[in-house]
Amino acid sequence: MYTQCPQCLTIYRVAEGDLAAARGHGRCGHCDSVFDMLPTLTTQLPLESIEFLPEHAAQATPPTLGAPVLRPRSAHASAPTADP
């Protein structure tokens, strides 16, 4: 995937894992600005000359998450039991 810094227009390749770990934000290595990578995120670069990557409108409704991968333990399950 690719994204573009809105300040200096530098384009970066971004791995899905890095995007998730950074929660969609990145710091430009060229101009040092922090920006939201999601609006210009694209899977492939256009074949024609690039000045701006097209921005995507925010979704009206957020995506529905599926089943959780990990759930926290309840407070009772992790509490030590007292020996009588």
Kinemage of the C-alpha trace (Angstrom):
@kinemage 1
@onewidth
@group {chain A} dominant
@subgroup {mainchain}
@vectorlist {calphas} color= white
{ca met a 1} P 0.000 0.000 0.000
{ca tyr a 2} L 1.037 3.591 -0.537
{ca thr a 3} L 0.287 6.899 1.188
{ca gln a 4} L 1.351 10.511 0.709
{ca cys a 5} L 2.503 13.228 3.090
{ca pro a 6} L 0.110 16.184 2.685
{ca gln a 7} L 2.850 18.735 3.497
{ca cys a 8} L 5.691 17.837 1.110
{ca leu a 9} L 3.845 15.301 -1.133
{ca thr a 10} L 6.404 12.528 -0.565
{ca ile a 11} L 4.901 9.089 -1.283
{ca tyr a 12} L 5.652 6.149 1.020
{ca arg a 13} L 5.133 2.411 0.782
{ca val a 14} L 3.346 1.194 3.929
{ca ala a 15} L 2.953 -2.382 5.186
{ca glu a 16} L -0.435 -3.340 6.650
{ca gly a 17} L 1.133 -4.306 9.975
{ca asp a 18} L 2.921 -0.958 10.281
{ca leu a 19} L -0.271 0.904 9.416
{ca ala a 20} L -2.205 -0.966 12.115
{ca ala a 21} L 0.547 -0.560 14.726
{ca ala a 22} L 0.695 3.193 14.079
{ca arg a 23} L -3.108 3.443 14.158
{ca gly a 24} L -3.071 5.119 10.764
{ca his a 25} L -0.633 7.903 11.618
{ca gly a 26} L 2.891 8.395 10.334
{ca arg a 27} L 5.794 10.817 10.488
{ca cys a 28} L 7.251 11.985 7.199
{ca gly a 29} L 10.950 11.208 6.908
{ca his a 30} L 11.405 14.167 4.552
{ca cys a 31} L 9.634 17.103 6.265
{ca asp a 32} L 9.071 15.538 9.732
{ca ser a 33} L 5.318 16.291 9.815
{ca val a 34} L 2.931 13.840 11.491
{ca phe a 35} L -0.075 12.993 9.328
{ca asp a 36} L -3.060 10.674 8.936
{ca met a 37} L -2.083 8.045 6.343
{ca leu a 38} L -5.632 6.809 5.704
{ca pro a 39} L -7.094 9.537 3.418
{ca thr a 40} L -4.533 8.917 0.639
{ca leu a 41} L -4.022 5.191 1.200
{ca thr a 42} L -4.012 3.237 -2.067
{ca thr a 43} L -3.003 -0.268 -3.113
{ca gln a 44} L -1.228 0.771 -6.304
{ca leu a 45} L 0.235 3.926 -7.757
{ca pro a 46} L -1.346 5.501 -10.840
{ca leu a 47} L 0.480 4.914 -14.136
{ca glu a 48} L 0.399 8.597 -15.106
{ca ser a 49} L 2.522 11.324 -13.531
{ca ile a 50} L 1.775 11.697 -9.828
{ca glu a 51} L 1.326 15.007 -8.087
{ca phe a 52} L -1.359 14.113 -5.551
{ca leu a 53} L -2.724 10.727 -4.578
{ca pro a 54} L -6.539 10.863 -4.608
{ca glu a 55} L -8.116 11.301 -1.184
{ca his a 56} L -10.844 8.956 -0.032
{ca ala a 57} L -13.897 10.255 1.771
{ca ala a 58} L -14.416 8.980 5.299
{ca gln a 59} L -17.020 6.252 5.581
{ca ala a 60} L -20.385 7.398 6.915
{ca thr a 61} L -20.580 4.382 9.192
{ca pro a 62} L -17.499 2.840 10.746
{ca pro a 63} L -16.721 -0.746 9.773
{ca thr a 64} L -18.190 -3.465 11.989
{ca leu a 65} L -15.552 -5.467 13.779
{ca gly a 66} L -15.770 -9.244 13.741
{ca ala a 67} L -15.063 -11.615 16.585
{ca pro a 68} L -12.307 -10.415 18.924
{ca val a 69} L -8.946 -12.109 18.696
{ca leu a 70} L -8.228 -11.748 22.399
{ca arg a 71} L -10.489 -10.880 25.282
{ca pro a 72} L -9.261 -9.702 28.689
{ca arg a 73} L -9.714 -12.077 31.581
{ca ser a 74} L -12.333 -11.240 34.141
{ca ala a 75} L -11.102 -9.868 37.464
{ca his a 76} L -12.364 -12.981 39.264
{ca ala a 77} L -10.561 -15.458 37.030
{ca ser a 78} L -7.131 -13.919 37.632
{ca ala a 79} L -7.512 -13.240 41.373
{ca pro a 80} L -5.620 -15.673 43.612
{ca thr a 81} L -7.742 -17.848 45.864
{ca ala a 82} L -7.138 -17.913 49.614
{ca asp a 83} L -6.247 -21.265 51.179
{ca pro a 84} L -8.513 -22.169 54.148
